[in-house]
Amino acid sequence: MRTLAAAVGGGALVAMGGIGVASTSWAAPEPAPPGPVTVTEEATTGATTVETTAPSEPTTSSAAPEITGPAPLPPEEEGLPG
């Protein structure tokens, strides 16, 4: 029994190796490296500065929901024990 299991395992290893070799031989070739970079105009860098002041009072003093209380039950669920 052990000999049969060893033979099956060895065959599986050989098959996996063959699949690995076949898949690498069919792989797409590597793309060519990019050519030299040409600079058409000089790049400029600069910092953007914005000066702002905080508002004296908050824009919203307090938030309150538009709808209060529980929603009514649908007609098919009214009167069911809960």
N, C-alpha and C positions, 0 to 999 in steps of 0.2 A: 504494500500500500504506500509506504514511504517513497519507494522508487518511482511509482506512478505519479505521486504528487510532485516529486522533484523534476520529473520529465515535463510535466505540464507547466510548472513554474519556469523552467529553463526555456521552454518554447515560447512562453509569454514574454520573457525578457528579450529573446531574439526578435520576436515580432515587434515589440515596442522600439527596439533599436532600429529596425528597418523602417518603421513609420517615421521615426525621428529624422533619419537620413533623407528619406523621400520628401519630407515636408521642408527641410532646409534647402534642398536642391531646387525646389519650385518657388522659393521665396522671391519677392521682387528685388531688383538690384537697388543698392544704396543710391540716393540722389547725389548729383554732383555738388561739390561745395560751392557756395556762392562766390561770385566774382568780387573784384575790388569795389569798394564804396567810393562813389564820386560825390564831391561836395559842390553844389551849385552856388550856394550863397552862405554866408556866415550866419550861424545861429546866434540869436540874442537871448539873453535871460534877464529877467527883472522880477522884482517882487511887487505884488499888488498890496497896497495898504488902504484900509478902510477904517476911518475913525467914526465910531458911533457912541452914543450915550444911552444909558438905560432909561426907560420911561419912568416918570415919577410915580405913577400908579399902575398896578397890574391892569391889563386889558380886560380880564374877566375876574370880577370880584369873587364870585362863587358859581359853581356849576350845579344845575338842578335838572333832573330828568324831565322830559316833556310829558311822559305818561307815568302815572303813579298807580299803585295798587295791582292786585293780581288780575290777569287776563281772564275773561269769562271762558267757561268750558264750552267745547263744541256740543251741539245738540245731542249727538249720539252718546256722550259721556255724562250728561246731566243726570243726577239722581242715582248714580251707581255708588255702591258702598265703597268707601275708600280706605 
